[in-house]
Amino acid sequence: VTMQGLLTSWPWMSWLVLCWFTGMAALSLRALAGWWMVESLRRRDTMALPPELLARCHALKNQLAVTRSVRFLQSARVGVPVVIGWFRPAILVPAAAIAGLSPQQLEALIQHELAHIRRHDALINLVQLAVETVLFYHPAVWHVSRRIRIERENCCDDLAVSGCGDTVLYVEALTALEAGRLPPGLVLAAHGG
């Protein structure tokens, strides 16, 4: 039985195949747009970290046994520290976090991002994205994918806590970072506007 024979004997199969290709194309475009947006974060509005913080970042990288070359950049466009890229990983540190967090809190957050690099999470995320794109129609794929993302973050949290040695410090860093994420323009005005 050939594919052409199968499609002509069951005409509804051609609609299913068309729907599947349409879904794959839409999710592929979504992934491409996400990649472009992430790459623009790396290239726009970034600057070098202060020398003392950069030296500490490299010491943390060695402490976590990360062997890959990692760029550490300051960014005004991100609200939380983030890892970008797998081939050439870069950690973007928000300018507000550098100014608003204690050095120990900032180090704990950077250790979390270094843990993502150490665990090759960007590569795993690419494989996960490919599976989601091909098998987008199956609810179990989305459920398992969500659980993987949650557990990935939990693993990196555990590595960051073991690196800084203080769970309370790490939680305070996350809380302080989250408290500072609301842009001033979204605060309720005194006159009710």
SULHU-V411421 format. One line per field, one symbol per residue. phi: phi as a letter, one per 20 degrees, with the letter a starting at -180 (. if undefined). A space follows every 50 residues. Layout:
phi->???
//
This chain:
phi->.efffffffcffffffffffffffffffffffffffffffffedldbffg gffffffffffffemeeffcedceceedecgbecndfcfcdedfffffed dfgfffffffffffffffelffffffffffffffdffeffffffffffff fffffffffffffembfffffffffffffeeffgfdefffene
//
